Each structure stands twice: as structure tokens, then as C-alpha cells.
Amino acid sequence: MSTQSALLKVMSDAARKAARGLNRDFGELAELQVSRKGAADYVSAADLKAEETIFESLTKARPGYSFLGEERGLIAGTDKTHTWIVDPLDGTTNFLHAIPHFAINIALQREGAVVAAVTYNPVTNELFWAEKGKGCFVNDKRLRVAARQRMDEAVLGTGIPFLGHGQHARFLKELHQVSQRVAGVRRFGAAALDLAYVAAGRLDGFWERDLSSWDMAAGLLLVTEAGGKVTTIEGGDDILDTGSICAANLDLHPLILDRLRAAT
């Protein structure tokens, strides 16, 4: 059954509302490519505007919930058990370069556990959503992680550390260990969508380090509710605190972890 609960409807509506502004801004970006500063400033304005829209929608629907956003940090609410975790634009560099692969990420954390998630790509109009214990969907279609069991048939997603971000040497060792054993490695530039793609069975697995909680919170639930397994790269469950993540189906997950451990 793919009928959204009242809670998920609130989250989906907030994402779609913010998406209208992002789609408008995305359409203007081609004009801005000439001025590097102009385009970058435009993106930060788009980011802030999208987060403002989401903040207003969620706060109106659930007053008192805390709000953790990429742009505004943590705003403590009167209800200490609930926190929205929001990335208004995951895949900013893609957005800036007019590459149509970015997402709005909204997760709800209840007493430390993620219980509801929405990841929305405004360009493809794909809304990935999940609620704890109720499965994972894209629009109205139920999702399951891929059933592949062999590394040599698997396509994995990852993120490459960029300038001033993360450890390149460690990443290259990990890529060396993984890439020679799989059918392919992809780097799409939006961790939120990578995790949604694992949930949808489009990617067989995903790993990355140095992520923020708002990059991963929604995807963590999407993958779990689609029947997959998500841990840190070390195999632990403190994913949101460490910023390291490995997601896959139950068969491939330990095999990917083995390869990543071999890189250390």
C-alpha cells in the first residue's frame, strides 16, 4: 500500500514546495555560467530560499519540533524528542553546473532514530519516501534493494573527496580495492540520490566518508526499509555521528566492507 501518512504528506509537500523555487533557479543557471561568483552566489541564495520554505512548512505543520538544517544549523524546539534533519539542496555542484541531478532531503529523527524520510529530485519528479516499518517507495511504487549477490556483477556508487575535503590517498586505496572486483563504480555527485538509488536497486551499494548527517539521514531509512543494510565503513551503527557510510543488500554489504578494510 503506497498511501502516505499525514506525517509523510507534510514532508512531501514541503519538499515539492521548495522544489518549485529550485526548478526556477535551475532554469536560470545557464545564463549565469559566465560569472563564477555570480553563479555561486545564486546557488547559495537558492539553497537558503529552499531551506526557508521547508522550515516554514514543517514548523507550521509540527510546531515545537527541533530543526537541523545545512544552512541554519540546529534550532532547538520545545519538543526535544523530534528533530527534522534537512538538506535543501544536495548536489550543489551539479546544480551550479546545470547538471540535472540534485535532491531535497528531509528526515525526521525521533529519540535519536530516523523514523521518516523524503528524498526528492525535482528535475525527474522522483519522490523517494519511507516510514519506519512501512517500506520504501518512489512516487507510488514499492522499492526493494537489488538482489545481486556477486561483487563482479555489482555497480557501486561513491563520492570522491574534492579540494580541501577528505583524504584523497585513503579514497584511492579504497577505490583500488573495490574497482578491480566490481562491474563498475559510479560517482554522481549527490549522496542523497546515491542512497535512494541503492534503495531502488539501481546501484548495488554505496560507500563514502566525511558526509554530514543531512546528507545521509533520509537515505539511511530508505535503504533499510527497502531491505538493505546500512553501517559505517567500520561496520558500526553510529553513521550520523561519524559521517562514514556503507549501504548495500545483505549479501553484498559484508563483501564491500571486506574490500574497504583491505584498503587500510
N, C-alpha and C positions, 0 to 999 in steps of 0.2 A: 504494500500500500504506500503510495507516494504523496499522501496528503500532508502538508506541512502543519506542525503545531503552531499555536499562536506565537510562541517564542521565535520559532524559525521564520515565521512570516514577518515579524518585526525586523529580524536581522536581514532577511532578503530584501525587504522594502528599503531599508537603509542603504544597502549595497547598490540597489538599482537607482536610487535617487542620486547617490554620489557619482554613479557611472554616467549619468546624463551630462554632468559637467565635464568629466574626464573625456568623454567621447567628443564633446565640442572642442575642448582644448587640443585633443589629439589631432583633430582635423585641421587645426591652425598651425600645427608644428612645422609642416613643410615650409611655410613662409619664414620661419624663424631660424632655419638651419644656417643662414649666413652669419648670424651673430651668436657666437658661442655663449657669451654671457647672457644675452637676451633670452636664448632658448632655455638655459639652465635656470634663470630666474623665473621664467614662465612655468617650468616644471615645479619649482618649489611652491609657486603660487597655486598651481593646480592641486598639488599634494595637500597644502593647507586648507584649501577650499573643500576638497573631498572629505578631509578629516572633520572639518567643522560641520558639514552636512550630516555625516554619520553620527557625530557626537550629539548633535541636536535631536536627531531622530531617536537614537537609543535612549537618551536621557528623558525625553518626553514619554516614551513608552514604558521605561523602567526607572523611574526616579530613585535616586539613592544608590544605585549600583556604582562601583568604582570604575574608572576608565583608564586603561593604559594604552596610549597611542604613540606611534613613532614620532609624530611631530610635537605633541604637547606633554609627553611623559605621563607620569601617574597622577591622576586626580582622584583623591580618596573620597569615597561616598559614605553615606551613613550606614549602608548595608555592607558590612565587612566580609560577608561570605561570597559575594558575587563581584567579579571583575570582567569587564569587556576588554579583550586584547585585540587591538586594531592596527592594521597596516593599510592606509588609504590608497597606497599605490606601490605594489610590489613589482619590481621590474622597471624601476625609474629610468635606467639607462636605455632599455628598449623603448620606452615611451619617448624619451628625449631624441632618439634616433628614428622615430616614426616606425618602429618595428611593432606590429600589432600583437604583442604577446606580453601582457601585464595583467595584474589582478588586484581586486579589492579583497582584503582578508579580514573577516570578523569572527572571533571566537568568544565564547562565554566560559569563564572559569568559575566553578562553584566549589568552595572549600578546597582550592588547590588543584582540582581535576577539571579538565576541559569536558564540558557536557553538551555543547552545541557549536556548530561550525558552518561558516559560509565562505566559499572562495568563488569570486565572480570575475570572469573575463568579459568585459563589456563589448569587446570587438566581435567575439564569436557568439556572444549571448549564452555562454555556458555557465550555469549556476550550479556549482558543486555544493552539496549540503549534507549534514549528518547530525543526528542527535544520539546521545549515548544510549546504546541498547536497541536502537531502532533502524540501524542500517545506514547505508550511504547511497546518495543519488546524484545524478546530473540531470537538471530540469526534472522530468518525471520518470527517468529511467534508473532502475536499481543497478548499482555497481558492485563488481567483485574484482579483487586483485587478480592478476594473470595467474594461470595455472602452471606455467613453465617451471621445470624442476632442475634444469641443467644450466650451468653457467655459460656453456658455449652457445646456448640459444637465447640468452638474455640480453636485453638492451637496458643499460642503466643510465640514469641522469646524475649529474653532479654540478657543482659550481666551482669555477676557477678563481682563486684569490686574485684580486686586482690590486692596482697600485696602492701601497700602504695598508693593505688589508690581508691579514692571514699569512701563513708560511708557505711560500712557493715550493721550497725544497721538499717539504713533507708531502705536499699535494702531488708533486711529480713522482715521488716514490709510490704513493697510493695508486696513481693513475697507471704507472708501470705494472704494478702487481695485478690490477684489475683488468686493464685493457687487453692484455695478451690472452685473457681467458674468457672473454665475453664476445657476443656478436656485435656489440657496439656500445660506445659511450656518447651521450648527448649532453650539451651544455646550452640550455635555452634562456637562461638569464632571469628566471623568476622562480625562486624556491617554492612559493605557494602553489604555483601551477605544476611544478615537478611532482610535488606530493599528491596533488589532485590526480595527476596522470598515473601515478602508481596505484591509487585507489581505483582508477578506471581501467587498469590493466594495459594501458598504453606503454608505460615504462614498467619493466620488471622489478626495478629497485632504484634507490636514490641514496646518495650519501653526500654530506657537506659538513664543514666545520665553520665556526665563527659566525653563526647566524644569530639573529635576535629572536626573542620569544614571539614577537608578532609575525615573523616570517613563517614560524612552524606550528603555532598553537592550533590553527584550524586544520592544517594538513595532517597533523598527528591523529586527530579524531577521524578524519575522512578515511585514512588508511586502515586504522584499527576497525572501524565499522564496516569496511569493505572486506574484512577478513585477513588483513595483513598484520605484520608485526613491526613495531617502531621502538628503537632503543637509541642510546648514544652510540657512538662508534666504538666505545669501550664495552658496550653491552649493558650499560646501566639504564635506569629509567628517569634520571633527573635531566631530561632533554632540555626543558625550557631554561634551566639554570646554567647548563654547560655550553649551549649553543652548538652542540655536535649531534648529528642525527644520521641514522641509517634505517631506511624503510624498505620493506620487500614482502613477498609472500613467505609463508612459514618454512618452505623448503629452501629458498634461496638466501634468506636472511642470515643463517649461520655461515653459509659459504662465503657471502660477501664480507662478513665480519672477519673471517679467517684471512682473506686476502688483505684486508686493511691492517690487520695485526701484523702480517708478514712485512708490511712496509715500514714498521717502526724500528 
